């Protein structure tokens, strides 16, 4: 364990800056913490120090490789291997993962202002006394957006099949497990199983190449995830994920497309007309096929998530269900139910292909 922690620390960037923050429950005197590290403009605070400042306690569990926090709602858990907070068998997404820095597990200001405030039931005062403006991630995000736009522009062709190839991104992988259900079932496992089955259907029935961003249990950088979608012949990009929530009643499949693709205004003879984007058309075909297979669909939503990329490549992110819903979790672990979802997704993609072919032929 000590070797593992030391190794992680050695792999961290060497340009970290030491800072200081003030933390307190609203109405209380702030506690100054000086054992704070800046990583690309984000302050990382030792979890024990942050808990002490707001009247909570916790400890590291070496068996589960997680940090447990005692709250009035029960034990909450965070881990450097997951981007979720777990409490009472349910999960809440974190903006940034906890990280080991200098031998201590650390969380960001986002965790303190959001998740920690939720655990205490009170708002929290937080002030960064040494904001590292020079290393703020704004330029990095800007470059990433340019990368997305470069990779995800659809390559048009007048000849050959309408859908020449499909890229599929099974979310998470490796230490990035995604959602972990109360049974220990991991989102990364579900995403990969469904991705492989869908890829097989597309190859067998449409006879087209399918590119998976990963074909095993390993972690990817964002650039590596985009490599599959950047292939010259890719005409569709499907991202597979699953969800969890503090509400055990929520269930069903959720579809996301880029925020700017929910509707598009196209000028026609001086008049602005609204038309549906290819991503929205694809999402509707997928939604209908799922519902016809008696699979609950919560809806189609716009999202500004960077994971959806930029550009005009038809793209849909599919949240396959909620691992926090007991009945749906059992279904998602079932090979038969996975096959049912895969068949519906294939049907939706096939219908989209035929619809798009008709559109092209109508303008010839």
Secondary structure, DSSP 8 states (H G I E B T S, - for coil): -HHHHHHHHHHS-TT-EEEEEEEEETTS--EEEEEEEEETTEEEEEHHHHHHHTT-EEEEETTTTEEEEEETTEEEEE-TT-SEEEETTEEEE-SS--EEETTEEEEEHHHIIIIIHHHHTS-EEEEETT--GGG-THHHHHHHHHHHHHH------SSS-S--EEEEEE--BTTB---B-TTS-BHHHHHHHHHHHHHHHHHHHH--EEEES-SSS----HHHHHHHHTSTTEEEEEEEEEE--S-TT--SEEEEEEGGGS-EEEEETTEEEEE--HHHHHHHHHHHHHHHTT--EEEEEEE--GGG-SSSS-EEEEEEEETTSHHHHHHHT-HHHHHHHHHHHHHHHHHHHHHHHHHHHHT-
